[in-house]
């Protein structure tokens, strides 16, 4: 189901905005490769680590991206705060991932991403969504380079 929306004279393709379990990064081997062989960049308050999956890697699923969200226990002692930040980041990613998916479907590349919150305070949803949009844009630019 596709629907074209006109938002400030920019056309966006509206797809299902879901985040399923299959899109969540759970495989320990992939997580280890992500942090050992992956490339990274920093966009305050996030550190983004990404790894283009090779043919021999244990990647399963129909989705072009698997994502891992983390928040430091050192900076946020209460699980309530960590979970809130992860929920905000996950929501921002869920609503804006279509641009990244469109780019990856054109190139037939599979990607593993780790988004690490490194800030000290609790963010608002608006801040988080703006940062996630710029992170997704930067990821597409980085992927075009390779």
C-alpha distance (Angstrom), angle and dihedral (degrees) to the residues before:
residue distance angle dihedral
X1 . . .
X2 3.75 . .
X3 3.74 128.3 .
X4 3.77 128.1 179.1
X5 3.77 115.7 -133.8
X6 3.77 125.4 -165.6
X7 3.79 108.2 -143.2
X8 3.83 115.1 171.0
X9 3.81 91.3 -28.0
X10 3.81 92.0 -53.7
X11 3.77 118.9 114.6
X12 3.80 117.9 -140.1
X13 3.76 127.1 -175.5
X14 3.78 108.0 -126.8
X15 3.80 113.3 -142.3
X16 3.77 131.5 166.3
X17 3.77 107.2 -64.4
X18 3.78 100.8 -145.8
X19 3.77 135.4 136.4
X20 3.79 109.3 -153.1
X21 3.76 130.6 -171.4
X22 3.81 89.7 -107.0
X23 3.83 88.9 63.5
X24 3.81 92.4 54.4
X25 3.80 115.9 94.7
X26 3.82 108.6 -123.6
X27 3.82 104.8 143.4
X28 3.82 108.8 110.5
X29 3.80 93.2 -152.6
X30 3.80 91.7 54.6
X31 3.81 91.5 45.7
X32 3.80 90.0 52.4
X33 3.82 91.8 48.8
X34 3.79 90.2 46.6
X35 3.80 92.8 58.3
X36 3.82 97.3 37.1
X37 3.82 102.7 40.6
X38 3.79 102.6 17.7
X39 3.79 127.4 108.1
X40 3.78 120.4 -125.1
X41 3.76 143.9 -164.1
X42 3.77 134.2 -176.3
X43 3.79 125.9 -127.0
X44 3.78 108.3 170.0
X45 3.03 122.3 -83.1
X46 3.81 90.8 14.0
X47 3.75 134.3 65.3
X48 3.79 110.8 -158.2
X49 3.79 122.0 -158.7
X50 3.80 118.0 -173.7
X51 3.77 135.6 178.6
X52 3.80 128.3 -169.9
X53 3.79 105.4 -133.9
X54 3.79 117.1 -124.7
X55 3.79 127.5 -145.5
X56 3.83 93.3 -100.3
X57 3.82 96.6 50.1
X58 3.83 119.3 106.7
X59 3.80 95.3 -109.3
X60 3.78 116.4 151.0
X61 3.77 131.8 176.7
X62 3.77 139.6 57.8
X63 3.80 96.0 -95.4
X64 3.81 119.8 100.5
X65 3.83 92.5 -143.2
X66 3.79 135.9 46.6
X67 3.80 116.1 -169.2
X68 3.80 135.4 -160.1
X69 3.83 121.5 -163.9
X70 3.81 120.4 -162.9
X71 3.80 137.5 174.9
X72 3.80 123.8 -168.1
X73 3.78 116.2 -105.2
X74 3.80 88.3 -156.5
X75 3.80 93.0 64.8
X76 3.81 98.2 34.6
X77 3.79 111.2 41.3
X78 3.79 95.6 177.4
X79 3.79 117.0 76.7
X80 3.80 88.7 -146.4
X81 3.81 90.7 65.0
X82 3.82 93.8 44.6
X83 3.79 91.6 49.2
X84 3.80 92.1 48.2
X85 3.80 92.2 52.9
X86 3.81 91.7 47.0
X87 3.80 89.8 48.8
X88 3.82 91.8 51.7
X89 3.80 92.7 47.9
X90 3.80 92.4 45.5
X91 3.80 90.7 50.6
X92 3.80 92.5 49.6
X93 3.80 90.5 49.4
X94 3.81 92.9 45.9
X95 3.80 92.9 53.8
X96 3.82 95.9 46.0
X97 3.80 105.8 33.2
X98 3.83 93.9 98.2
X99 3.82 91.6 84.1
X100 3.79 91.5 54.4
X101 3.81 92.1 45.4
X102 3.81 91.9 51.2
X103 3.79 90.6 52.5
X104 3.80 93.6 47.4
X105 3.81 94.2 46.3
X106 3.81 89.6 57.0
X107 3.81 92.5 53.8
X108 3.85 100.1 35.0
X109 3.81 91.3 -130.0
X110 3.80 124.8 146.0
X111 3.77 117.8 -146.3
X112 3.80 137.5 -165.5
X113 3.82 116.6 -156.6
X114 3.79 133.3 -170.9
X115 3.81 116.3 -164.7
X116 3.80 111.6 -165.8
X117 3.81 121.0 -170.9
X118 3.81 108.6 -141.5
X119 3.81 101.3 169.6
X120 3.79 124.4 114.3
X121 3.79 102.4 -137.6
X122 3.79 136.0 53.1
X123 3.82 109.0 -89.4
X124 3.78 126.8 -141.5
X125 3.77 121.4 -119.4
X126 3.83 92.8 -112.0
X127 3.81 92.5 54.2
X128 3.78 91.6 46.6
X129 3.79 95.1 48.9
X130 3.82 92.9 48.6
X131 3.80 90.9 50.9
X132 3.82 92.6 47.1
X133 3.82 90.4 51.2
X134 3.81 90.9 53.2
X135 3.82 90.6 45.4
X136 3.81 91.0 53.1
X137 3.81 90.3 48.1
X138 3.79 91.6 49.9
X139 3.81 91.1 48.2
X140 3.80 90.8 54.3
X141 3.81 90.2 49.4
X142 3.82 91.5 48.9
X143 3.80 91.1 49.2
X144 3.80 91.9 51.1
X145 3.81 88.9 56.1
X146 3.81 92.5 57.0
